[in-house]
Amino acid sequence: MNKAIAPVLMVLGLALALPAMGQRRPELNTQAAVDEHVSNALAAEKAQGKLAELALKLGLRGSFTFDLTVSDKGTTETVFQVDSTIESIPDRNHLKDYLMSLKFDFKVPKGKRFKTRQTLVFP
């Protein structure tokens, strides 16, 4: 009976391991690569993600320039508002809170952080 179970367990183990192997996030080592990936992710979110929903819900108009720090697992560590033409302080705070909740689909070397300056423009 053990001889019959062993091949089944091996096939099951491989079936579970293969999808996990294919889902590795890329590791970015340069400031330019991080800037580009963050910019692309924010553009996608602004076009049709939760950021678009938030902008529509709050009726955001104007620009929001901020420094965003990404830590080693692709998580947002800090968001610092540099400049904004959005007049409502609560709306700016909602936007900042949303940006703090972002997790990007890449990682950076362990113990390293990258700061990137981004500007979101809401027509």
N, C-alpha and C positions, 0 to 999 in steps of 0.2 A: 504494500500500500504506500509506503514511503517513496518507492521508486516512481509511482504514478503521480504523486503530488509534487515532486521536485521540478519536473519540466513545466508544470502549470504555474508554480510560483515564480520560476525564472521568467517565463513569458509575461506574467503579470507585472513583475518588477521592472522589466524593460519597457512595457507599455506605459507605466507610470513615470519612469525616469526620462524618456525621450522628450515629452513636451516641456519639461522643466529645463532641459539642456538648450532648447531652441529659444527660450525666452530671456536670455541674458541681455542685460542692458549694456550699451557701449560705455566704455570708460573714456572720458574726455580729459586731456592733459593740458590743453592750451586755453588761454583766455578767449581767443578768437572763436574757437569751437564752441565754448560755453555760451558766448554772446549770440552766436548764430542759432544754436538749439533753443535757447530761451526765447529769442525773438520769434522763431518759427512757431514754438508752442503757444506763445501769447497771441500771435496772429490767428492761429487755428481756433483758440478759445474765444477770441473776440468775434470771429466769423460765425461760429455755430456751436459754441460750447456754453458752459455755465457763465462765463464772462459776458457773453452776448445777452443771456437771460437777465443777468444782474443789471447791465446797462439799460436794458429795456424797462425793467421793473422800476429802477430808480430815475429813469429819464435823464441819464448822464449826458451832458453837453460840455465840450471843452477838452483840454489835454491834462494828462497826469504824468509827470516825470518822476521817476523813483530809482533808487539803488536797491537792487535785490541781491542777497547773498545766498549762494547755493552751497550746501555742505556735501560731505562725501557720499551720501546715499541718494542724492538728487532731491533732497528736501529743501524747502525754503527756510533759511535760518533767520534772516532779517529783511524787513522792507522799510526803507527810509524815504519819505517824501522829499523830493528836491524842489519841485515847482508844480503848481497846479492852477488851472483857470476854472476849475470846477468850484463854484461858489459855496455850495452846501458842505459844511464841515462833517455832518453825519454821513453824507454820501461818500466823501473822501475816506472816512473811517471804514465804511462798509467795503469799499474797494480795496483798501489796504488789508483788511481782515481776510478778504477773499484771496488776495495775492499771497498772504502768509500761509494759507492752507494748501497751496500748490505743491505737488510732487512731480518732478520731471522724470522722463523716461531715459535718463542717463545717470551715470555716477561719475564721481571724480576720485582721484587717488585718496586713500584713507588719510584722514587728518588734515586734508587740504580743503580750502574754501575759495570760491571765486565770487567776486562782486561784479555785477553788470549793471549798467545804467540803461534803462528802457523808458520809452515814452509811448503812452497809449493816447490816441486821439479819438474822441467820440463826436461824430458830426451832429 
